[in-house]
Amino acid sequence: MKLLVTGGAGFIGSNFIRYWLEKYPKDKITNLDKLTYAGRLETTEDFSKNKNYTFIKGDIGDLKTTLKATEGIEVVVNFAAESHNDRAIQDPGIFVRTNVLGTQILLEAAKRQNVKRFHHISTCEVFGELELNEKRAFKEEDPFRPRTPYNASKAAADHVVMAYYHTFGSPVTISHCSNNYGPYQFPEKIIPRFITNLIDNQKIPLYKSSQNRREWIYVDDHNEAVDIVIRKGKVGEMYSIGTGVEKSVEDIADSLLKIFGKPKSYKKYVPDRAGHDKRYLLSTKKIRSELGWKAKYEFDAYLEKTVEWYKENEWWWRPLKKEAEALYAKTGQK
Ligand SMILES: NC(=O)c1ccc[n+]([C@@H]2O[C@H](COP(=O)([O-])OP(=O)(O)OC[C@H]3O[C@@H](n4cnc5c(N)ncnc54)[C@H](O)[C@@H]3O)[C@@H](O)[C@H]2O)c1
C-alpha cells in the first residue's frame, strides 16, 4: 500500500509512521509536513533512512504541493494541523487556514488523483464540553458544539470532509480521538510539560480548574485504531477512539509526583486558559462493536513508560523546552 501521511513530523503522525513501517514493512509512506514549530525532523530521525519512507517539506494548503504528494497514493491520513488550544487563543487565524482551508485543499488533491481513502484525524473536542457530573458520553451522531478556535477549526474541517463525501463521493472516514500521551509530544502539552519540569526539579503549574478532566489514550492505541478504521471502516462514517480512562489535571499531577517520588508541594496553581472546557468523554461502542477495536495500553504503566522516554531523550525535548515555556510566560500561566 502507498500512503501519504500529513503532519508526520509531529507527535501523533510520527508515532503513526513508526507504527506503520514496523507493522507493514512493505508499504511505502510519504510524509508531507510543513515543519512548523511542532514539526521537527529530529522526531523522524529513527525512520528517516527507511527505504520505504519519503519526506516532503510542504503545506497541505498548497494545491501544487498536495497534487504532487498525492500522485500514485492509495491512502491519505491527514494528521497535519495546528493542534494547541493555548496557541489558538493567541492566533486563531492560522488554525482556520491550516485546519480548515488546508484540509479542503488536501481533499481536492486527493479527489483529482483518485485516492482510494482519505482518512481525517479529528478530536473529541468538536462535540463541546460535558459537565463534570454528567452521566453521558459523546456519540458519533451528536452535534458539533465547539467552544474554542482550535475546536471550531477541527469541527469545520470535519464538515468539509463530509461535504466532499456527500457532494463528490470522496471515499472519506473520520476518527475523533481523546487526549493522547506518549513519546515525542511537544513539551508545551500538559503531560510532557509536567514531566520535563519534574526532571528539572521545577514545580508543575496546574490550571486553577484542576478538577477539569480529560479521557487519556496512549498514542499507539490511537494509531492502532486508525489502522483498523482505514482497513475495516466504512466510507462516509465517523468513529470515536477513546479509553474511558478519565483523569483530572490534579490526578495527572499526583500520578507524576508519585512516579518521581516528589511531595505535593511541587504543585502550583495558575490561571485557566480562556474557554477551558470542563470535560470530554467518548462512547466507543461503535468502533468496538463494528470494527472490533479496543484500547489495550493501561494508563499508569504507560504514563511511567512515557516518563522513562523523556528521561532518556533529553536530546529531543531540551531544545524545545524554552519555546514551550515562553508561550506560558506570555499568558501568565508559568
Ligand atoms: N494530541 C492530541 O491529544 C490529539 C487528540 C485528538 C486529535 N488530535 C489531532 O491529531 C492530529 C495530530 O496532533 P498532534 O498532537 O500530533 O499535533 P502536533 O502539533 O504535534 O503535530 C502537527 C504536525 O502538523 C504539521 N503541520 C502543521 N501545519 C501544517 C501544514 N499547513 N501543512 C503540513 N503540515 C503541517 C506540523 O509541522 C506538525 O508536524 C491533529 O489533527 C490533532 O487535531 C490530537
The ligand as an SDF file (V2000), in Angstrom:
LIG
                    3D

 44 48  0  0  0  0  0  0  0  0999 V2000
   -2.6510   15.4970   20.6690 N   0  0  0  0  0  0  0  0  0  0  0  0
   -3.8660   15.0240   20.9730 C   0  0  0  0  0  0  0  0  0  0  0  0
   -4.1360   14.6800   22.1220 O   0  0  0  0  0  0  0  0  0  0  0  0
   -4.9220   14.8900   19.8890 C   0  0  0  0  0  0  0  0  0  0  0  0
   -6.1430   14.2980   20.2000 C   0  0  0  0  0  0  0  0  0  0  0  0
   -7.0890   14.1250   19.1890 C   0  0  0  0  0  0  0  0  0  0  0  0
   -6.8120   14.5380   17.9080 C   0  0  0  0  0  0  0  0  0  0  0  0
   -5.6180   15.1330   17.6280 N   0  0  0  0  0  0  0  0  0  0  0  0
   -5.3610   15.5340   16.2370 C   0  0  0  0  0  0  0  0  0  0  0  0
   -4.2820   14.7270   15.7800 O   0  0  0  0  0  0  0  0  0  0  0  0
   -3.5060   15.4380   14.8210 C   0  0  0  0  0  0  0  0  0  0  0  0
   -2.0510   15.4520   15.2250 C   0  0  0  0  0  0  0  0  0  0  0  0
   -1.9330   16.0500   16.5180 O   0  0  0  0  0  0  0  0  0  0  0  0
   -0.5050   16.1860   17.2380 P   0  0  0  0  0  0  0  0  0  0  0  0
   -0.7580   16.2840   18.6890 O   0  0  0  0  0  0  0  0  0  0  0  0
    0.4110   15.1500   16.7180 O   0  0  0  0  0  0  0  0  0  0  0  0
   -0.0660   17.6090   16.6800 O   0  0  0  0  0  0  0  0  0  0  0  0
    1.3840   18.2590   16.5400 P   0  0  0  0  0  0  0  0  0  0  0  0
    1.1440   19.7190   16.7250 O   0  0  0  0  0  0  0  0  0  0  0  0
    2.3790   17.5650   17.3990 O   0  0  0  0  0  0  0  0  0  0  0  0
    1.7880   17.9680   15.0150 O   0  0  0  0  0  0  0  0  0  0  0  0
    1.1880   18.6090   13.9430 C   0  0  0  0  0  0  0  0  0  0  0  0
    2.0730   18.4190   12.7270 C   0  0  0  0  0  0  0  0  0  0  0  0
    1.4210   19.0390   11.5950 O   0  0  0  0  0  0  0  0  0  0  0  0
    2.3850   19.7940   10.8720 C   0  0  0  0  0  0  0  0  0  0  0  0
    1.6810   20.8800   10.1780 N   0  0  0  0  0  0  0  0  0  0  0  0
    1.0780   21.9670   10.7260 C   0  0  0  0  0  0  0  0  0  0  0  0
    0.5670   22.7480    9.7650 N   0  0  0  0  0  0  0  0  0  0  0  0
    0.8350   22.1340    8.5680 C   0  0  0  0  0  0  0  0  0  0  0  0
    0.5380   22.4490    7.2270 C   0  0  0  0  0  0  0  0  0  0  0  0
   -0.1300   23.5610    6.8900 N   0  0  0  0  0  0  0  0  0  0  0  0
    0.9530   21.5980    6.2590 N   0  0  0  0  0  0  0  0  0  0  0  0
    1.6490   20.4630    6.5750 C   0  0  0  0  0  0  0  0  0  0  0  0
    1.9640   20.1400    7.8400 N   0  0  0  0  0  0  0  0  0  0  0  0
    1.5610   20.9490    8.8360 C   0  0  0  0  0  0  0  0  0  0  0  0
    3.3460   20.3040   11.9340 C   0  0  0  0  0  0  0  0  0  0  0  0
    4.5870   20.6980   11.3810 O   0  0  0  0  0  0  0  0  0  0  0  0
    3.4480   19.0870   12.8480 C   0  0  0  0  0  0  0  0  0  0  0  0
    4.4410   18.2090   12.3940 O   0  0  0  0  0  0  0  0  0  0  0  0
   -4.1390   16.8230   14.7160 C   0  0  0  0  0  0  0  0  0  0  0  0
   -5.0120   16.8280   13.6240 O   0  0  0  0  0  0  0  0  0  0  0  0
   -4.9270   16.9640   16.0120 C   0  0  0  0  0  0  0  0  0  0  0  0
   -6.0180   17.8310   15.8650 O   0  0  0  0  0  0  0  0  0  0  0  0
   -4.6710   15.3190   18.5810 C   0  0  0  0  0  0  0  0  0  0  0  0
  1  2  1  0
  2  3  2  0
  2  4  1  0
  4  5  1  0
  4 44  2  0
  5  6  2  0
  6  7  1  0
  7  8  2  0
  8  9  1  0
  8 44  1  0
  9 10  1  0
  9 42  1  0
 10 11  1  0
 11 12  1  0
 11 40  1  0
 12 13  1  0
 13 14  1  0
 14 15  2  0
 14 16  1  0
 14 17  1  0
 17 18  1  0
 18 19  2  0
 18 20  1  0
 18 21  1  0
 21 22  1  0
 22 23  1  0
 23 24  1  0
 23 38  1  0
 24 25  1  0
 25 26  1  0
 25 36  1  0
 26 27  1  0
 26 35  1  0
 27 28  2  0
 28 29  1  0
 29 30  1  0
 29 35  2  0
 30 31  1  0
 30 32  2  0
 32 33  1  0
 33 34  2  0
 34 35  1  0
 36 37  1  0
 36 38  1  0
 38 39  1  0
 40 41  1  0
 40 42  1  0
 42 43  1  0
M  CHG  2   8   1  16  -1
M  END
$$$$
